Amino acid sequence: MADSRIPDPTLMARLQLSVKGVDWAASLVQPWQHRQVEGAWSPHQHLFHLLAVEREVYQPRIQRMLTENAPVFQSWNENQVMAERHTPDRDIMDLAQEFMDERAKTVELLKDLTPGHWQRTATWPDGREVDLAWTAEKVLWHALDHFAALLNLHGQFDAQQSKRWLGQEPLA
C-alpha cells in the first residue's frame, strides 16, 4: 500500500508558484520557442506537453481518485500525443498562460481536501498503488522538471542574458 500521508502544508503554494516559474522560463526562451537541441523537445513542445498533461492526465486522475474507489489508471502516450497533436501555430506565451489557468483548476480540486481525501488511492499505470498526496507531489514535480528543462534550454540559447536585462543588444 502507498505511504499514506498528508502533504506538506506548503504544497498548495508550491503548486501555484511552480507555474509562475514555467511562465518566466517560457518568456526567456520565447525567441527560440521552436528550436530543438539535438532532437530534444523545443520549448514550445515542453509547454504543449505541460498543458496536455495537466488537462488530460492529472486533472482527470485527481477527479477519479476523489470520486471512485481505487481507480486503475491507463498509460498516456506522450510521444503519440506530441506526434499527432502538436502544432507550432500558437505562441509559447499563450500556452504558458493556458497552463497557468489549468494549474489553477488543479489547485481548486485539491485546496479543501481532508486528511481522508489525501489518503485515497489509485493504481498508477506502472502498477504502483499511490495516494492522492503522492499524486499532488507528482503534479508539482512535473512542472518543476519542465521548468528546469526550459531554463537549461535558455542557458543554451542565450548565454548573454544580462545584456538584455540592461537594455543592450545580446552579443552575437
C-alpha positions, 0 to 999 in steps of 0.5 A: 500500500502507498505511504499514506500521508498528508502533504506538506502544508506548503504544497498548495503554494508550491503548486501555484508558484511552480507555474509562475516559474514555467511562465518566466522560463517560457518568456526567456526562451520565447525567441527560440520557442521552436528550436530543438537541441539535438532532437530534444523537445523545443520549448514550445513542445515542453509547454504543449506537453505541460498543458496536455498533461495537466488537462488530460492526465492529472486533472482527470486522475485527481477527479477519479481518485476523489470520486471512485474507489481505487481507480486503475489508471491507463498509460498516456502516450506522450510521444503519440500525443506530441506526434499527432497533436502538436502544432507550432501555430500558437505562441509559447506565451499563450500556452504558458498562460493556458497552463497557468489557468489549468494549474489553477483548476488543479489547485481548486480540486485539491485546496479543501481536501481532508486528511481522508481525501489525501489518503485515497488511492489509485493504481498508477499505470506502472502498477504502483498503488499511490495516494492522492498526496503522492499524486499532488507531489507528482503534479508539482514535480512535473512542472518543476522538471519542465521548468528546469528543462526550459531554463537549461534550454535558455542557458543554451540559447542565450548565454548573454542574458544580462545584456538584455536585462540592461537594455543592450543588444545580446552579443552575437 
